[in-house]
Amino acid sequence: MTPASVHRARLSRREALLFEAGVKLGGIFHQYLGIPLTPRTAAGVARTIERAVALQPYVVGVRVRIDPSRGGPVGPGRFAYRYLIAEMMDVTVRLRDGSDEVEARLAHRADLRYPLMSVTRVGARRPARPAGRRSGRTRGRSGRRTSRSAG
């Protein structure tokens, strides 16, 4: 799929990716605000949003963090939950088309009192690491990241 096959205006791949990043963040913001959550369910809601956004075109990475402590008071008894509000969300999406890559973020800015969507990085795809050089972290059998021990 090329920008010309999707957009009526002549857009570069990078411009089309920037547009798509805005669509993804706007969709997250407007689709999920108001969903009930508790501290126990917040991580599951975040994973669900990540999985849904990851299905969309050009997405190569998405990270959603929800901090339920930033919400208002919790109701009593079985109504002891909050609903997702913009102040709780911190979302990063990474999109790629060919060698062009963009990263955008949705995060509440306390200084602006506003959930700001911004472009955080625009550029060419990051080169892969050489085979012999690895970070100090690896994935264990469970799939979780673990620190490699020296020795």
C-alpha positions as CSV (number, residue, x, y, z in Angstrom):
1,M,0.0,0.0,0.0
2,T,1.5,3.4,-1.0
3,P,0.4,6.8,0.2
4,A,-0.8,7.5,-3.4
5,S,-3.2,4.5,-3.2
6,V,-4.7,5.7,0.1
7,H,-4.7,9.6,0.0
8,R,-6.0,11.9,-2.6
9,A,-3.3,14.5,-1.9
10,R,0.3,13.8,-2.9
11,L,1.9,12.7,0.4
12,S,5.3,11.3,1.1
13,R,5.5,8.0,3.0
14,R,6.6,10.0,6.0
15,E,3.7,12.4,5.8
16,A,1.3,9.5,5.4
17,L,2.8,7.8,8.5
18,L,2.4,11.0,10.5
19,F,-1.3,11.2,9.5
20,E,-1.7,7.5,10.5
21,A,-0.1,8.1,13.8
22,G,-2.6,10.8,14.6
23,V,-5.4,8.5,13.6
24,K,-4.2,5.8,15.9
25,L,-3.8,8.1,18.9
26,G,-7.1,9.9,18.3
27,G,-8.8,6.5,18.0
28,I,-7.3,5.3,21.3
29,F,-8.3,8.6,23.0
30,H,-11.9,8.6,21.8
31,Q,-12.6,4.9,21.9
32,Y,-11.4,3.9,25.3
33,L,-12.0,6.9,27.6
34,G,-14.7,6.0,30.0
35,I,-14.1,2.3,30.2
36,P,-14.4,1.1,33.8
37,L,-11.1,-0.1,35.5
38,T,-9.5,-0.8,38.8
39,P,-5.8,-1.0,39.7
40,R,-6.2,-4.8,39.2
41,T,-7.6,-4.5,35.6
42,A,-5.6,-1.5,34.3
43,A,-2.7,-3.5,32.9
44,G,-5.2,-5.8,31.1
45,V,-7.0,-2.9,29.6
46,A,-3.6,-1.5,28.4
47,R,-2.6,-4.8,26.8
48,T,-6.0,-5.0,25.1
49,I,-5.6,-1.5,23.6
50,E,-2.0,-2.4,22.5
51,R,-3.2,-5.6,20.8
52,A,-6.0,-3.8,19.0
53,V,-3.9,-1.0,17.7
54,A,-1.1,-3.4,16.7
55,L,-3.6,-4.9,14.1
56,Q,-3.7,-1.6,12.2
57,P,-1.7,-0.8,9.1
58,Y,1.9,0.4,9.5
59,V,2.0,-0.2,13.3
60,V,5.3,-1.8,14.4
61,G,5.1,-0.9,18.0
62,V,2.6,0.3,20.6
63,R,3.0,0.9,24.3
64,V,0.1,1.8,26.6
65,R,0.5,2.7,30.2
66,I,-2.5,3.4,32.5
67,D,-2.1,4.9,35.9
68,P,-5.4,4.4,37.7
69,S,-4.2,6.4,40.7
70,R,-4.6,9.6,38.7
71,G,-8.4,9.2,38.6
72,G,-11.1,10.6,40.9
73,P,-12.5,9.0,44.0
74,V,-13.6,5.4,43.9
75,G,-17.2,4.5,44.6
76,P,-18.2,2.2,47.4
77,G,-18.7,-1.6,47.4
78,R,-19.3,-3.3,44.1
79,F,-19.0,0.2,42.4
80,A,-15.5,0.6,43.6
81,Y,-13.9,1.4,40.3
82,R,-12.8,4.4,38.3
83,Y,-13.3,5.1,34.6
84,L,-10.4,5.7,32.3
85,I,-9.6,9.4,31.9
86,A,-7.0,11.2,29.8
87,E,-4.8,11.9,32.8
88,M,-4.3,8.2,33.3
89,M,-3.0,7.5,29.8
90,D,0.5,7.4,28.3
91,V,0.6,5.9,24.8
92,T,3.4,5.6,22.3
93,V,2.9,4.3,18.8
94,R,5.6,3.5,16.2
95,L,4.8,3.2,12.5
96,R,6.9,2.2,9.6
97,D,6.5,2.1,5.8
98,G,9.7,1.0,4.0
99,S,12.6,2.7,5.6
100,D,10.5,5.6,7.0
101,E,9.5,5.5,10.6
102,V,7.6,7.8,12.9
103,E,6.8,7.7,16.6
104,A,4.0,9.6,18.3
105,R,2.8,10.0,21.9
106,L,-0.4,10.7,23.8
107,A,0.3,11.9,27.3
108,H,-1.4,14.2,29.7
109,R,0.6,17.4,30.1
110,A,-0.1,18.8,33.6
111,D,1.4,22.2,32.7
112,L,-1.1,22.5,29.8
113,R,-3.9,20.6,31.6
114,Y,-4.4,18.8,28.4
115,P,-3.9,15.3,26.8
116,L,-1.3,16.3,24.2
117,M,-0.7,14.2,21.1
118,S,2.7,14.9,19.7
119,V,5.3,13.5,17.2
120,T,8.3,12.3,19.2
121,R,10.5,11.0,16.4
122,V,10.6,11.1,12.6
123,G,13.3,9.4,10.6
124,A,14.6,6.3,8.9
125,R,14.3,2.9,10.4
126,R,16.8,2.2,13.1
127,P,19.5,-0.2,11.9
128,A,19.5,-3.7,13.5
129,R,22.1,-4.5,16.0
130,P,25.1,-6.5,14.9
131,A,24.7,-10.2,15.7
132,G,27.5,-10.3,18.3
133,R,26.3,-7.3,20.4
134,R,23.4,-7.9,22.7
135,S,21.9,-5.8,25.5
136,G,22.2,-7.0,29.1
137,R,18.6,-8.2,28.9
138,T,17.2,-11.3,27.3
139,R,13.9,-13.2,27.4
140,G,13.6,-16.2,29.6
141,R,11.5,-19.3,28.9
142,S,8.4,-17.5,30.3
143,G,8.9,-14.8,27.6
144,R,9.5,-12.2,30.3
145,R,12.6,-10.0,30.2
146,T,15.3,-11.1,32.6
147,S,18.7,-9.7,33.4
148,R,21.6,-11.9,32.1
149,S,24.0,-12.8,34.8
150,A,27.7,-12.4,34.3
151,G,29.7,-15.5,34.3
